[in-house]
Amino acid sequence: MPHSRRTNRRDDGPTLLAARWVVGHLDGRHVLHENGEVVHENGRIIFVGHRYAGPVKRRIDHGMALIGPGFIDLDALSDLDTGVLGLDHQPGWKKGRVWPRDYVDAGPVEMLDREELAFQKHYAFAQLIRNGITTALPIASLFYRAWNETPDEFASAAESAAELGLRAYLGPAFRAGHSVIEADGGIVVEVDEERGARGLEQAIAFCKDNEGRFGGLVRTMLCPDRVEFWTAGLLRRTADAARDLEVPVRLHCCQSSFEVETIRRRFGTTSARWLQDIGFLGERALLPHGTHADHHDLEIIAGSGASLVHCPLVMARHGVALDNFSRLRGQGLRIGMGTDTWPPDMVLNMQLGLMLGRVMAGNIEAPKSADLYDAATIGGADALGRPDLGRLQAGAAADIVVFDLSGNHLGQVVDPIACLMTSASGRDVDTVIIDGRTVMSARTIPGIDVDAAHRRARSQFERLVGRYPQRTWRHPTVGEIFPPSYRTVVS
């Protein structure tokens, strides 16, 4: 399969891409063009279909491949995911996922330095591109932070996104509270409204300073942490700021039994009802994950115009699933997709979303493969108010992903979208174009030594894990916190 080598700068003149299948967009819906063509110039799509008659500077035939719009990841992994450590190690409050009282009293510390934080975002952004994600809204853990993410680290993240060519919505996560394990094992919630207000002001300043940088490749958002740690006044101010700044605001809610119990105890209601009552919900709100919400809560979210961010993989690992994808879409709930964990593989998330959607619905026919593909493309674009993203049609941004479907591991390909949902993975992404720039070709990102980066990431992750006893209740050893699946025998 031939590839463009003119990487991470726009080609001069129209470029025509051809493949066995092309996902175009007509009358508000995706369509498949068999043996189709896509032409882009100056960062925009100028043609999708067959037998383009205009002049072109270059032609690239990808052969047995699927050309489609880039994926939009509304909850995009941007760190070395410590969440995977919880796969077989629960409950989280005993495994370093909640700070113990003596750690809080001593003063929480930053467990990664500035250089390590910058590296992990650069590394994670490259992994997103390798999985066909062209627009990302980063998410990282605050468990190993002193408190909030910082504007400085996100200014660095903007530089990384621009260097790699990733389209990103950036903003430091900030919080007003957290949970603490007392010496006797009881868990309490502590809220510091003044500290939350300072975080909000810093986040607003970041948005004002960074919106639209690098020719619009970098946009901004507000990222208040989990709903159970906020006050009505602060979240209302956050929503007002998002409207004034015209940026998305993402708030994790309806995602755990702890949250359900805490919101009921603090406010006497559910998360969705409380957010509605305080005026937080609206079309700019992005809400991961929705797994701990009743039918009425989800109807409230749908009626508000807010978007649910569906992250099937990370939630399935915690034994829960959205109830249920097809019914909620049918009721008008806007649903986009997120990865939120390692691997940042949108294809894997679509596959799990399809299977779990059918299990939860008790229906072999719904959702369809196209429904999940829509959520990962159009759904994310609609959530961001970006009709120029998530679709290949004239005038849209030239954010394009090429899946190589020639591999024998895929079996027989009849329908390329169904193939993505059965046997493909993010590793089948061959070429990624963002804003008309080829940022990855032949699975190679210029300037990224994948093996060296992986070695550094592994070393950094091991150092972070080594500090877990410091912030784990009663400070057990790493071996006690994370015992191996089987007894380890050494020679």
Residue, then its C-alpha position, 0 to 999 in steps of 0.5 A: m500500500p503506497h503512502s504519503r511521506r509529506t508528514n505533518r504539513r499540509d500538501d500543496g494542492p489538492t490530494l486525492l485518496a482512494a480506497r476499497w471503501v470510503v465513508g462519506h456523508l449525505d443528508g445528515r447520515h454516513v454513506l459508504h462509497e465502494n471504490g470511493e475517493v476523497v479529495h482535500e485541500n488547505g485543510r478541508i474536504i472538497f470532494v467525496g464520491h467517485r470519479y473526481a474530475g478536477p485537477v489534483k496534485r497527487r493521488i494515493d490509492h490505499g487499496m484494500a482499506l477503509i477511509g473514514p472521518g477521524f474519531i472524536d474522543l470526549d474522554a481521552l486518556s492522557d496519562l499512564d493509566t493507573g486505573v488498569l491496576g484496579l482490574d483485579h485489585q478492589p476495593g479502590w479505597k484500600k488500593g490507593r484510590v482514596w487518600p488516607r487521613d495521615y497523607v492528607d494531614a502531611g500535605p498531598v504531594e505531586m508524584l510526578d515532576r513537570e517533565e514527567l507530566a509533559f512526557q506522559k501527555h506527549y506519549a498519550f497524545a501519540q497513542l491517541i493518533r495511533n488509534g485513529i483519534t483526531t480530536a481529543l478531550p484529555i482526561a487524567s487521574l488526580f489521585y497522584r496529584a497534589w490537588n489540581e492540574t495546572p495551567d502551565e502543564f496544559a500550556s505544555a500539552a498544547e505545544s505537544a498537541a500542535e507538534l504531533g498535529l492532534r486536534a485537542y480541547l484542553g483545560p486543567a482539571f480542578r476540584a473543590g473536594h475529595s474523599v478521605i479515609e479515616a484511621d478507622g476505615g470510614i470515608v468522609v467527603e471534604v469540600d474546600e469551596e475557596r480552593g475550588a473557586r481558585g481552580l475555576e478562576q485558573a481554568i477560566a484564565f487558561c481558556k482565555d489565554n489558549e483558545g484557538r491557538f495553533g491555527g485553531l487546532v487547540r481549543t479549550m474546555l472547563c474540566p471540573d472534577r467529579v460531581e459529588f465533590w462540588t457545591a451548587g454555587l461553584l458548579r453554577r459559576t462553572a456553567d455560566a463561565a462555559r456559556d460566556l467563554e463558549v467552551p465545553v464543560r465536562l463533569h463526570c457524573c452518574q458513574s459510581s455507587f459512592e457518588v449516588e450515596t454521596i449526592r443523596r446524603r449531601f443534597g437529598t436527590t440524584s446527580a442529574r436532578w441536582l444538576q438540573d435544579i442548579g442550572f448546570l445542564g445544557e448543550r455545552a455539558l459533557l457527562p461521562h458515564g451515565t451508568h448509575a442513573d435511572h430512566h428519569d435521570l437520563e430523560i433529564i439529561a436528554g431533555s437538557g441537550a447535554s451529551l452523555v460520554h459513553c466509555p464502555l471499556v472502563m465501565a465494563r471493567h468495573g462490572v457496569a454498563l449503560d442501560n441501554f444505548s439504543r433506547l437512550r438514543g431513541q429517546g433523543l439522548r446525545i451520545g458521544m464516545g470516550t476511551d478513558t483508559w488503556p488502551p485508548d482504542m476507540v474500535l475496542n470501545m465501539q465493539l464493547g459498546l455494541m455487545l453490551g448494548r445488545v446484552m442490556a437491551g436483550n436484543i440481538e438487533a440493536p444497537k447496530s454497528a453503524d450506531l456505535y460508529d456514528a457515536a464515535t464520529i457524528g456524536g462527538a462532533d455534535a456534542l462539541g457543536r462542530p458540524d465540520l468534524g466527524r464526517l467527510q463531506a465538502g467543507a468539513a475539516a480534513d480529519i481522515v483515518v485510513f484503516d488497512l483491511s488487507g490483513n489476514h487476521l481480519g478474516q473475510v471483509v464484507d461490510p467494513i463497518a461490521c469488520l471494525m466491530t468484529s475483528a479489527s482494532g486500533r492497530d489496523v489504523d495505517t494513516v491519520i490526517i488532521d486538518g489536512r496534515t498527514v500526522m501518521s503514515a504507515r503507522t509511523i509518527p515522525g519524531i516518535d520512537v515508539d519503542a524508546a517512548h514505551r521504555r520510558a513510559r514503563s519506567q515512569f509507571e513503575r516509579l509511580v506504582g512504587r509510591y502507592p504505599q505513601r497514599t494508601w490506607r495503612h501503607p501496605t507494601v506494593g506487593e500487598i496492594f497489587p498481588p500478582s494473579y498467581r503465586t510468583v515462583v522465582s529460581 
